[in-house]
Amino acid sequence: IVITPFSSSLCNVNSKLQITGTGHGMGRAVALRLGRLGATIVCVDINKQNNDETVELIKQEKGKAYGYICDVTDRAAVFDLAAKVQREVGIVTVLLNNAGIMPCKPILRQSEKEIRLMNDINIHGVLWGIQAFLPNMLERNYGHIISMSSMAGLMGLRNIVPYCGSKFAVKGIMEALRVELHEDPRDFSGIKLTTVYPTMVNTGLCKKPNLRFEKLLNVVDTDQAADAIVDAIRRQYTEISIPADLFYSNKLYRLLPISSALVCTDLLGTGLDPDDV
């Protein structure tokens, strides 16, 4: 999908690029691909062992990578990380906010602790990352921030009500930031923003997908999703969905009356079954 005022030509990625949640799954897959393209990868995760494995995998492919441990829910820790990375690696010009969790169970079975932790990671982690790394981008009028939302940030799904809310929030954060930069009297046209809306990806986050028509809607392979994200970064797309056609399908879905939209939801049978049963 392409919804962008920017050039569709491929950009070089031989810059310093920080990714959160690189210990496994999507974060690791994207980090490996960008490392192969010549980027210096700053790998950030709360799990040191897994993160070190990602750094080593990049280095085995002759890439440049540095590993840092950080709890993205801790604003002070994120700011300390930004200062440390600048001293030890250099100025980060591309930031990928990827860290996230997804408790999957009916809303009344989700605990306060689960919901607060998820919002701290999925929402506050994005905000703290932007606040910590955007100033250097503004100073140079150069940079790129990519944030992972979800198709659950465009439509509601059962058993992940709080998660949907957190991913709608990421969408709103990125849209509002784009407007704020655009309306600033200074020229910040060199700063690009990309929001990514993946559907269910087999990274382990989505444990029990429930899909009636798997040929129409299926769980996306991690490699396929990572390739799409890297392509979006290089083309500086404003928004992408994975698979691409889901973004447009959702636009059509939004035109329907609520009663008709719910009939479509029933027909397609999309959703997730609870993890705790």
Buried (B, 14 or more C-beta within 10 A) or exposed (E): BEEBEBEEEEBEBEBBBBBBBBBBBBBBBBBBBBBBBEBBBBBBBBBEEBBBBBBEBBBEEEBBBBBBBBBBBBBEBBBEBBEEBBEEBEBBBBBBBBBBBBBBBEEEEBEEEBBEBBBBBBBBBBBBBBEBBBEBBBEEEBBBBBBBBBBBBBBEBBBBBBBBBBBBBBBBBBBEBBEEBEEEEEEBEEBBBBBBBBBBBBBEBBEEBEBEEEEEBBBBEBEBBBBBBBEBBBBBBBBBBBBEEBBEBBEEBEEEEEEEBEEEBEEBEBBBBBEEE
